[in-house]
Amino acid sequence: MKIDLKASESLELPFHTVVSLNERLAWLINLRWISIIALLFCIPIADKMLGFNIGFNEITNLAVILLVINILYFFIARYFQFKNEYQELAFLELQILIDLLVISFMIHYSGGIGNPFYYLYLVQVILSGIIFPGKALPYINAFAAALLLTIWTILEHVIMFDRYLLRSEPASLALIITSLIAFYIINFAGIYIINTFMNGYRSLKRIIDQKNVQLEQSIKDRSRTFRFAAHELKSPLIAIQSTLEVVKSLFSEDLRKEVKDMVLKAEKRSSQVIDMIKEMITVTQYNLGMEKPVFENVDFDEWLFGIVSHHKVYANKKNLELVYNHLSFSLNINIDVNGYEKVVSNLVSNGLRYTPSGGKVIVEPFVSDYSYGLVVKDTGIGIPKEDMEKIFEEFYRSKNAREAEQIGTGLGLNLVKEIVYLYEGEISVKSEIGKGSEFKVEFPLKEKQSGNEYAEELKQSVNL
């Protein structure tokens, strides 16, 4: 069932969204299925075991009629194209009014006002108070319930219709008046309380929605400012780095050792800051939706090996062993190569940055029947237990990470998490201080993604 979103703007729904309204429509229909099944199940039991003097055949016929009506509701909800929320709310109101009418007949055939189940009217009244925006419709439905019960009770009392009694004798006039007054009080007091609560809730929801819009705008503004500042810093830093390279190449022989060391240190720091600025620009572009996904069908193992190989130079420079364990078979898969490359590069570069000289970083792809991904293990500094849940937060860096690498934004793992979640994946981490960390990224393997000549071999040979 679809609704024209442009038309939906004509009706303010502070509590509902288009999606939630559809869900409530389906929920109401499903609730009616349960009621019908329960009714058809209980009627023969009550008839055979309890022996009440009520209209079991009539109630059964009503249950069958309600079953047919609910089937009609189901097909309308599933296949009818509602043009706007007014039509859908009208459809919901029609259901509630018909339910009230059916309940009236049910109550009549099962004992009338002498049957305590006449409070079933309140179920529909409560539902209308929850579902409908505004104040009018819930009170209209409460009035309709009270009117139907009153009319049936009067008609039964003056014997204009056959009576169906749960008790040995008809309800007295005093009992009828007392029961009706009690119902009126509970009915209207209940809808007043529910309606007051829901209107307050809707007002609060409206405020929250407005604040969310403002917050999202603030985040976008912050990201734009962040990106602008990063761009402005990048150019002078590159100029500084170029100047330092010129000084080093032209005057290297004339510089004293301590001056030369200072130039090399400044060059290293400027490179680190430039890398950090590039990371900041990448994150803000991604948050602003400027980084468009590029989907390609790749051999996952071959593509992943190519990305990891780019980090070989840095690994050799730090005297680290970078190991890649290939898959034993090919897996052709359609992925966002831009987004996935950021995930892999961040995890591998983090492993290399926080692993001391002489250590090892291992990258291992995996594939199972229903998922695929990679594991990045290192023998680095590890992550403290108290920081495990925080490392994916924006700008967060653990204390030992700051001590090992002074320069860093704390944005890399946050970006990794966002990209992984965007593609319905999961990321997990295991770590021990001084022994290293293990990051596992796993994506669902959809049938259409793995449809190649290796798919059958994958299912038969992989057992992870």
Buried (B, 14 or more C-beta within 10 A) or exposed (E): BEBBEEBBEEBEBBBBEBEEBBEBBBEBBEBBBEBBEEBBEEBEEBBEEEEBEBBBEBBBEBBEEBBEBBEEBBEBBEEEEBEBBEBBBEBBBEBBBBBBEBBBBBBBBBBBBBBEEBBBBBBBBBBBBBBBBEBEBBBBBBBBBBEBBBEBBEEBBEEEEEBBBBEEEBBEEEEBEEBBEEBBEBBBEBBBEBBEEBBEEBEEBBEEEEEEEEEEEEEBEEBEEBBEBBEEBBEEBEEBBEBBEEBBEEEEEEBEEEEBEEBEEBBEBBBBBBBBBEBBBBBBBBBBEEBEEEEEEBBBBEBBBEBBEEBEEBBEEBEBEBEBBEBEEBBBBBBBBBBBBBBBBBBBBBBBBBBEEEBBBBBBBBBBEEBBBBBBBBBBBBBBEEBBEBBBBBEBBBEBBEEBBEEBBBBBBBBBBBBBEEBEBBBEBBBEEEEBBBBBBBBEBEEEBBEBEBBEBBEEEBEE
